[in-house]
């Protein structure tokens, strides 16, 4: 699946030809040595040797699983005109040798595509949870206000009204793709790009040279410590976005209710800082008198002497916080409060976010992307509040080769907040799935869970979902957490096709509930 999607994206993005000599490209690099003919002209940039075409610059990136230098021969055989490398290779094309090819790629790509972020407003949204919903809310408000927008994030990439691309399992694209998207947006007349900015994207230079003038921060909790090592390093990576907005004397919108978000506020030096919150009474944007039910969320917005009723067809206090962030960011982009409120009343949910599957079954089935301890806790608490007297059953897992520290936390939360938990595969990658499930189960046991009664381990995700439906009784709620909108499960290096909502519908049909569609 990865190859198929990537090929589609690559073909769609090769718009008007661009031609630049190596000598012009290397001017943006502080440290670079060119071996070979510096007059060689580059027509495109790729880091995946499978996507290289004649005239491309192939960037050899070093990653956790693969070293791009090992694929240079394949790239040259496919027509690469030059290489961006960290050490000289035995190939017969010019080479740009740099200390860090990933950092250099960001600068080279931005220069190659003529710095598209300087020709539009770029809004970055970062945080552990809520980025996707918040970016969609911001985008919807801006479009309602008459802006032509672009959107880059977890669910996909949209450019204006007609063009969409899909990239599996990578929220922030590699820098060469990101700069292509932004250039295509400029060419399509887009005035504002809304970009999910992950800690990986910031720390791994994917967003280097992108000019951000507005940022929103949702929350910063426990995630990606397998890469960052410590919470402090994770927060520091997020803070890079604030520094960039500060350098442009832009506007940063911070969640005053979240200690993690507020802990990076000092990095916004030079920017105007706007806060929002529900519990924090001195926040600049406040939600008062919050009411959440099955039809959505209603609250009174208090800001600058304004008191206005807001209704959004999204449930949960965490979504109220996302709405506040979106209103703050939109106002920073020049959208009046009343325009934002009007847009939010008609917003549509994000695929795989609290998506209700209704096939006529006598119990509720919800598909959600929640995959961090805090997001799982929030969704379980919400479903408990609005779900009536039925039992709460969760199917969840944790990614392989990722932050192991969060696994027992997830198990503890499931054991204390759900009636029945089924731990299953999410994206095991090259890690033994049983080891992952054991880590989660250890947390459940420590919290008083009993295996075989209150929690189960079922590695096969389809079988796990089927077991949840088998156990469900009328009035229960089954939460399928962790995959959401994603269209594959990573096993080893293979992206195996997966669609959580469709799997749920298929299994419900097997149980005699053939109805189709999702409830609004």
C-alpha positions as CSV (number, residue, x, y, z in Angstrom):
1,X,0.0,0.0,0.0
2,X,2.8,2.4,0.9
3,X,4.3,2.2,-2.6
4,X,1.0,2.6,-4.3
5,X,0.0,5.7,-2.3
6,X,3.5,7.2,-2.5
7,X,3.6,6.8,-6.2
8,X,0.2,8.5,-6.6
9,X,1.4,11.4,-4.4
10,X,4.7,11.7,-6.3
11,X,3.0,11.8,-9.7
12,X,0.5,14.4,-8.6
13,X,3.1,16.7,-7.2
14,X,5.3,16.9,-10.3
15,X,3.6,20.0,-11.6
16,X,5.5,22.6,-13.6
17,X,9.1,21.6,-14.2
18,X,11.8,23.3,-12.1
19,X,15.4,23.3,-13.1
20,X,18.3,24.5,-11.0
21,X,22.0,23.9,-11.1
22,X,23.8,22.4,-8.1
23,X,25.9,25.6,-7.8
24,X,22.7,27.5,-7.0
25,X,21.4,24.9,-4.6
26,X,24.5,24.7,-2.4
27,X,24.5,28.4,-1.8
28,X,22.0,27.9,1.0
29,X,24.2,25.4,2.9
30,X,26.7,26.6,5.5
31,X,28.9,23.5,5.1
32,X,29.0,21.5,1.8
33,X,31.5,20.1,-0.6
34,X,30.6,19.4,-4.2
35,X,32.4,16.6,-6.0
36,X,31.7,16.5,-9.7
37,X,30.2,19.1,-12.1
38,X,28.5,21.8,-10.1
39,X,26.8,23.0,-13.2
40,X,24.7,19.8,-13.3
41,X,21.0,20.8,-13.4
42,X,18.5,19.3,-10.9
43,X,14.9,18.8,-12.0
44,X,13.4,17.4,-8.7
45,X,14.3,16.1,-5.3
46,X,13.6,12.6,-3.8
47,X,14.7,10.7,-0.7
48,X,13.0,7.5,-1.7
49,X,15.1,5.7,-4.3
50,X,11.9,4.0,-5.7
51,X,10.5,7.4,-6.7
52,X,13.6,8.8,-8.4
53,X,13.3,9.9,-12.0
54,X,15.8,11.2,-14.5
55,X,17.3,14.5,-13.4
56,X,16.4,14.2,-9.7
57,X,18.7,14.9,-6.7
58,X,18.6,11.9,-4.5
59,X,18.9,12.7,-0.8
60,X,20.5,9.8,1.2
61,X,18.9,10.1,4.6
62,X,19.9,8.0,7.6
63,X,16.9,6.7,9.6
64,X,16.2,4.3,12.4
65,X,15.7,1.3,10.0
66,X,17.4,2.2,6.8
67,X,20.4,4.2,5.6
68,X,19.6,5.9,2.3
69,X,23.3,5.7,1.3
70,X,22.8,2.0,0.7
71,X,20.2,2.8,-2.0
72,X,22.3,5.3,-4.0
73,X,23.2,2.9,-6.7
74,X,19.5,2.2,-7.3
75,X,18.8,5.9,-7.4
76,X,21.6,6.5,-10.0
77,X,20.3,3.6,-12.0
78,X,16.9,5.3,-12.1
79,X,18.3,8.5,-13.4
80,X,19.4,10.5,-10.4
81,X,21.5,13.4,-11.7
82,X,23.2,14.1,-8.3
83,X,23.3,12.9,-4.7
84,X,23.0,14.7,-1.3
85,X,25.1,12.5,1.0
86,X,27.0,12.6,4.3
87,X,30.1,10.9,2.8
88,X,31.4,10.4,-0.7
89,X,30.1,7.3,-2.5
90,X,31.6,5.3,-5.4
91,X,29.1,6.5,-8.1
92,X,29.5,8.4,-11.3
93,X,27.3,11.5,-10.6
94,X,28.0,14.7,-8.8
95,X,27.7,14.6,-5.0
96,X,26.9,17.3,-2.4
97,X,28.6,16.1,0.8
98,X,27.2,17.6,4.0
99,X,27.5,16.8,7.7
100,X,23.7,16.1,8.1
101,X,21.8,15.2,4.9
102,X,18.4,15.5,6.6
103,X,19.1,19.1,7.8
104,X,20.6,20.0,4.4
105,X,17.6,18.6,2.6
106,X,15.2,21.0,4.3
107,X,17.3,24.0,3.1
108,X,17.9,22.6,-0.3
109,X,14.2,21.8,-0.8
110,X,13.0,25.2,0.3
111,X,15.5,26.9,-2.0
112,X,14.6,24.6,-4.9
113,X,10.9,25.4,-4.5
114,X,11.6,29.2,-4.0
115,X,10.5,29.4,-0.4
116,X,6.8,29.0,-0.8
117,X,6.0,29.6,2.9
118,X,7.0,33.2,2.3
119,X,4.2,33.7,-0.1
120,X,1.3,32.6,2.2
121,X,0.4,32.5,5.9
122,X,1.5,29.3,7.5
123,X,-0.3,28.2,10.7
124,X,1.3,25.4,12.8
125,X,-0.6,23.4,15.4
126,X,1.3,21.2,17.8
127,X,0.5,19.1,20.8
128,X,0.3,15.5,22.0
129,X,-3.5,15.2,21.3
130,X,-6.0,17.2,19.4
131,X,-3.8,18.4,16.5
132,X,-5.9,16.9,13.8
133,X,-9.3,18.0,15.1
134,X,-8.0,21.5,15.8
135,X,-6.4,21.9,12.3
136,X,-9.6,20.8,10.7
137,X,-11.6,23.3,12.8
138,X,-9.2,26.1,11.9
139,X,-9.4,25.2,8.3
140,X,-13.2,25.1,8.3
141,X,-13.4,28.5,9.9
142,X,-11.0,30.0,7.4
143,X,-12.9,28.5,4.5
144,X,-16.2,29.8,5.9
145,X,-14.6,33.2,6.1
146,X,-13.7,33.1,2.4
147,X,-10.1,32.0,2.5
148,X,-8.6,29.5,0.1
149,X,-6.7,27.1,2.3
150,X,-4.4,24.2,2.3
151,X,-4.2,21.5,5.0
152,X,-1.3,19.2,5.8
153,X,-1.7,16.6,8.6
154,X,-2.5,13.1,9.8
155,X,-5.6,12.5,7.7
156,X,-4.1,13.8,4.5
157,X,-3.2,16.8,2.5
158,X,-5.7,19.1,0.8
159,X,-4.7,21.8,-1.6
160,X,-7.5,24.3,-2.3
161,X,-10.8,22.5,-3.1
162,X,-9.9,19.9,-5.6
163,X,-6.6,18.2,-4.8
164,X,-6.0,15.7,-2.0
165,X,-3.1,13.4,-1.2
166,X,-2.6,10.7,1.3
167,X,0.5,9.8,3.2
168,X,0.2,6.8,5.6
169,X,1.6,7.0,9.2
170,X,3.5,10.2,8.9
171,X,1.8,13.4,10.1
172,X,4.5,15.8,9.0
173,X,5.9,14.9,5.6
174,X,9.6,14.9,4.8
175,X,10.9,18.4,4.0
176,X,11.1,17.9,0.2
177,X,7.5,16.8,0.1
178,X,6.4,19.5,2.4
179,X,8.0,22.2,0.3
180,X,6.4,20.7,-2.9
181,X,3.0,20.8,-1.2
182,X,3.5,24.4,-0.2
183,X,4.6,25.4,-3.7
184,X,1.6,23.6,-5.2
185,X,-0.6,25.5,-2.8
186,X,0.9,28.8,-3.9
187,X,0.3,27.8,-7.5
188,X,-3.3,27.0,-6.7
189,X,-3.9,30.4,-5.1
190,X,-3.9,29.2,-1.5
191,X,-3.5,32.1,1.0
192,X,-3.3,30.1,4.3
193,X,-1.7,26.7,5.0
194,X,-2.7,24.9,8.2
195,X,0.0,22.4,9.2
196,X,0.1,19.8,11.9
197,X,3.6,20.2,13.3
198,X,4.8,17.1,15.2
199,X,7.7,16.8,17.6
200,X,9.3,14.4,15.1
201,X,8.8,16.9,12.2
202,X,10.4,19.7,14.2
203,X,13.3,17.7,15.6
204,X,14.1,15.9,12.4
205,X,14.3,19.2,10.3
206,X,11.2,18.5,8.2
207,X,9.9,21.9,9.0
208,X,13.2,23.8,8.8
209,X,13.0,27.0,6.7
210,X,9.2,27.0,6.8
211,X,8.0,30.4,7.9
212,X,5.3,30.2,10.5
213,X,3.5,33.3,11.8
214,X,0.8,31.7,13.9
215,X,0.9,28.7,16.2
216,X,-1.6,26.8,18.3
217,X,-0.7,24.4,21.1
218,X,-3.2,21.9,22.3
219,X,-1.4,20.0,25.1
220,X,1.9,18.3,25.9
221,X,1.7,15.0,27.8
222,X,3.4,11.6,27.5
223,X,4.4,10.5,24.0
224,X,7.3,9.6,21.7
225,X,9.8,9.2,24.5
226,X,11.3,6.3,22.5
227,X,12.7,9.1,20.2
228,X,13.1,12.1,22.5
229,X,14.2,10.2,25.6
230,X,12.7,12.6,28.2
231,X,9.6,14.7,28.6
232,X,11.9,17.7,28.7
233,X,13.4,16.9,25.3
234,X,9.9,16.2,23.9
235,X,8.7,19.6,25.1
236,X,11.8,21.3,23.8
237,X,11.1,19.9,20.3
238,X,7.6,21.3,20.4
239,X,8.9,24.6,21.6
240,X,10.8,25.0,18.3
241,X,7.6,26.0,16.6
242,X,7.1,28.8,19.2
243,X,10.6,30.1,18.6
244,X,9.9,30.3,14.9
245,X,6.7,32.2,15.4
246,X,8.4,34.5,17.8
247,X,11.2,35.2,15.3
248,X,8.4,36.4,12.9
249,X,6.8,38.5,15.7
250,X,3.6,36.4,15.2
251,X,0.9,35.1,17.5
252,X,1.0,31.9,19.7
253,X,-2.2,30.5,21.1
254,X,-1.6,28.3,24.3
255,X,-3.7,26.0,26.4
256,X,-3.7,27.6,29.8
257,X,-5.3,24.5,31.4
258,X,-2.4,22.3,30.4
259,X,0.9,22.5,32.3
260,X,2.9,21.0,29.5
261,X,1.7,23.6,27.0
262,X,2.3,26.4,29.4
263,X,5.8,25.1,30.2
264,X,7.0,26.1,26.7
265,X,5.5,29.6,26.7
266,X,8.8,31.3,27.4
267,X,10.1,30.0,24.0
268,X,7.6,32.3,22.3
269,X,9.8,35.4,22.9
270,X,8.9,38.1,20.4
271,X,5.4,36.7,19.7
272,X,2.1,37.8,21.1
273,X,0.8,35.0,23.4
274,X,-2.9,34.4,23.7
275,X,-4.2,31.8,26.2
276,X,-7.4,29.8,26.3
277,X,-8.9,27.5,28.8
278,X,-12.0,26.1,30.6
279,X,-10.7,25.8,34.1
280,X,-8.3,28.8,34.0
281,X,-10.4,31.8,34.7
282,X,-7.9,34.4,33.6
283,X,-7.3,32.9,30.2
284,X,-7.8,35.3,27.2
285,X,-10.4,33.0,25.7
286,X,-12.6,31.1,28.2
287,X,-15.3,28.5,27.9
288,X,-18.0,28.9,30.6
289,X,-21.1,26.9,31.3
290,X,-20.0,23.9,29.2
291,X,-22.8,21.4,28.4
292,X,-21.9,18.2,26.6
293,X,-24.5,15.7,25.3
294,X,-24.9,13.3,22.5
295,X,-25.7,16.1,20.1
296,X,-22.5,18.0,20.7
297,X,-21.1,20.7,23.0
298,X,-22.4,24.1,24.0
299,X,-20.6,26.7,26.0
300,X,-20.4,30.5,26.5
301,X,-17.3,32.1,25.1
302,X,-15.9,34.9,27.2
303,X,-13.2,37.1,25.7
304,X,-12.4,40.8,25.7
305,X,-15.8,41.7,27.2
306,X,-17.6,39.6,24.6
307,X,-20.0,36.9,25.8
308,X,-21.3,34.6,23.1
309,X,-23.0,31.2,23.0
310,X,-21.1,28.6,20.9
311,X,-22.4,25.2,19.7
312,X,-20.3,22.7,17.9
313,X,-21.5,19.2,16.9
314,X,-18.5,17.6,18.6
315,X,-18.7,16.0,22.0
316,X,-16.3,16.2,24.9
317,X,-14.6,18.9,27.0
318,X,-11.4,18.2,25.2
319,X,-13.1,19.2,22.0
320,X,-14.3,22.4,23.7
321,X,-10.6,23.1,24.3
322,X,-9.8,22.3,20.6
323,X,-12.6,24.8,19.6
324,X,-11.1,27.5,21.8
325,X,-7.7,27.0,20.2
326,X,-9.3,27.1,16.8
327,X,-11.1,30.4,17.6
328,X,-7.9,31.9,18.9
329,X,-5.9,30.9,15.9
330,X,-8.6,32.1,13.5
331,X,-8.8,35.4,15.2
332,X,-5.0,35.7,14.9
333,X,-5.5,35.2,11.2
334,X,-8.0,38.0,11.1
335,X,-11.3,36.1,11.4
336,X,-13.9,37.9,13.6
337,X,-15.3,35.9,16.5
338,X,-18.8,35.8,15.2
339,X,-17.7,34.4,11.9
340,X,-15.9,31.6,13.7
341,X,-18.9,30.8,15.8
342,X,-21.1,30.6,12.7
343,X,-18.6,28.3,11.0
344,X,-18.3,26.0,14.1
345,X,-22.1,25.4,14.2
346,X,-21.8,23.5,10.9
347,X,-18.5,21.8,11.3
348,X,-18.1,18.2,10.4
349,X,-16.3,15.5,12.4
350,X,-12.9,14.3,11.4
351,X,-12.8,10.7,10.1
352,X,-11.8,8.2,12.8
353,X,-12.4,10.7,15.6
354,X,-15.4,9.6,17.7
355,X,-16.9,8.1,14.6
356,X,-20.1,6.2,15.4
357,X,-20.7,2.9,13.5
358,X,-24.4,2.2,13.2
359,X,-25.4,-1.1,11.5
360,X,-28.5,-1.7,13.6
361,X,-26.7,-3.4,16.5
362,X,-28.2,-3.0,20.0
363,X,-24.9,-1.5,21.4
364,X,-22.8,1.5,20.5
365,X,-19.6,1.2,18.4
366,X,-17.2,4.1,18.3
367,X,-14.0,4.3,16.2
368,X,-11.4,6.8,17.6
369,X,-7.7,7.5,17.0
370,X,-7.0,7.8,20.8
371,X,-3.6,6.1,21.3
372,X,-1.9,8.0,24.1
373,X,-2.7,7.5,27.8
374,X,-4.3,10.9,28.1
375,X,-6.4,10.7,25.0
376,X,-7.6,7.2,25.9
377,X,-8.5,8.5,29.4
378,X,-10.4,11.5,28.0
379,X,-12.4,9.4,25.5
380,X,-13.3,6.7,28.1
381,X,-14.4,9.4,30.6
382,X,-16.6,11.0,27.9
383,X,-18.2,7.8,26.8
384,X,-18.8,6.9,30.5
385,X,-20.5,10.3,31.0
386,X,-22.9,10.1,28.1
387,X,-23.2,6.4,27.6
388,X,-25.9,5.6,30.1
389,X,-25.8,2.5,32.3
390,X,-24.3,0.0,29.9
391,X,-20.8,-1.4,30.1
392,X,-17.8,0.2,28.5
393,X,-15.6,-2.2,26.4
394,X,-12.4,-1.0,24.8
395,X,-10.2,-2.6,22.1
396,X,-6.8,-0.9,22.1
397,X,-3.1,-1.5,21.6
398,X,0.2,0.3,21.5
399,X,2.7,0.8,18.7
400,X,5.8,-1.4,18.5
401,X,9.3,0.2,18.5
402,X,7.8,3.3,20.2
403,X,7.5,4.7,23.7
404,X,7.3,1.6,26.0
405,X,6.7,3.8,29.1
406,X,3.2,4.6,28.0
407,X,2.0,1.0,27.7
408,X,1.5,0.1,31.4
409,X,-0.1,3.6,31.7
410,X,-2.6,2.6,29.1
411,X,-3.3,-0.7,30.8
412,X,-3.9,1.0,34.1
413,X,-6.3,3.5,32.6
414,X,-8.2,0.8,30.7
415,X,-8.5,-1.4,33.9
416,X,-9.8,1.5,36.0
417,X,-12.1,3.2,33.5
418,X,-13.5,0.4,31.2
419,X,-15.5,-2.7,32.3
420,X,-13.7,-4.9,29.8
421,X,-10.5,-4.3,27.9
422,X,-9.1,-6.2,24.9
423,X,-5.5,-5.5,24.2
424,X,-4.5,-6.1,20.6
425,X,-2.1,-5.1,17.8
426,X,-1.8,-1.5,16.7
427,X,1.4,-1.3,14.6
428,X,3.8,-3.9,16.0
429,X,6.4,-3.2,13.4
430,X,9.4,-5.5,14.2
431,X,8.6,-5.9,17.9
432,X,7.0,-9.1,19.2
433,X,3.3,-8.3,19.6
434,X,3.1,-10.5,22.7
435,X,5.7,-8.4,24.4
436,X,3.7,-5.3,23.6
437,X,0.5,-6.8,25.0
438,X,2.4,-8.0,28.1
439,X,3.6,-4.5,28.8
440,X,0.0,-3.2,28.6
441,X,-1.4,-6.1,30.6
442,X,1.2,-5.5,33.4
443,X,-0.4,-2.0,33.9
444,X,-3.9,-3.5,33.9
445,X,-2.9,-6.2,36.5
446,X,-1.2,-3.6,38.7
447,X,-4.5,-1.6,38.7
448,X,-6.5,-4.6,39.8
449,X,-7.5,-6.1,36.5
450,X,-8.0,-9.8,36.1
451,X,-7.0,-11.5,32.9
452,X,-9.7,-13.6,31.4
453,X,-12.4,-11.6,33.2
454,X,-11.8,-7.8,32.9
455,X,-9.1,-7.9,30.3
456,X,-7.9,-10.1,27.5
457,X,-4.9,-10.3,25.2
458,X,-5.8,-11.0,21.5
459,X,-3.0,-10.1,19.1
460,X,-5.0,-10.3,15.9
461,X,-7.0,-7.0,15.7
462,X,-9.9,-8.4,13.7
463,X,-10.3,-11.2,16.1
464,X,-10.1,-8.8,19.0
465,X,-12.9,-6.6,17.6
466,X,-15.0,-9.7,17.0
467,X,-14.5,-10.7,20.6
468,X,-15.6,-7.3,21.8
469,X,-18.8,-7.6,19.7
470,X,-19.3,-11.1,21.1
471,X,-19.1,-9.8,24.6
472,X,-21.2,-6.7,24.1
473,X,-24.7,-6.7,25.4
474,X,-27.6,-4.3,24.6
475,X,-26.9,-0.9,25.9
476,X,-23.1,-1.4,26.0
477,X,-20.5,0.8,24.3
478,X,-17.6,-0.6,22.4
479,X,-14.7,1.7,21.8
480,X,-12.2,0.8,19.0
481,X,-9.2,2.9,19.9
482,X,-5.9,3.6,18.3
483,X,-6.3,3.3,14.5
484,X,-9.0,5.8,13.7
485,X,-8.6,7.0,10.1
486,X,-5.4,5.1,9.3
487,X,-5.5,2.7,6.4
488,X,-2.8,0.2,7.3
489,X,-1.3,-1.8,10.2
490,X,2.5,-1.9,10.1
491,X,3.8,-5.4,10.6
492,X,7.5,-5.7,10.2
493,X,8.2,-3.2,7.4
494,X,4.9,-4.0,5.6
495,X,1.9,-1.8,5.6
496,X,-1.0,-4.2,5.6
497,X,-4.3,-2.7,4.5
498,X,-6.7,-1.9,7.3
499,X,-9.8,0.2,7.7
500,X,-11.1,0.1,11.3
501,X,-14.6,1.4,10.4
502,X,-15.1,-1.1,7.5
503,X,-13.8,-4.0,9.6
504,X,-16.3,-3.1,12.3
505,X,-19.1,-3.0,9.7
506,X,-18.0,-6.3,8.2
507,X,-18.0,-8.0,11.6
508,X,-21.3,-6.5,12.6
509,X,-22.8,-7.8,9.3
510,X,-21.4,-11.3,10.1
511,X,-23.4,-11.0,13.4
512,X,-26.6,-10.2,11.5
513,X,-26.4,-6.4,11.5
514,X,-26.0,-5.5,7.8
515,X,-27.0,-1.8,8.1
516,X,-24.5,0.7,6.5
517,X,-23.2,4.1,7.3
518,X,-22.0,6.1,10.3
519,X,-24.3,8.2,12.5
520,X,-23.6,11.9,12.4
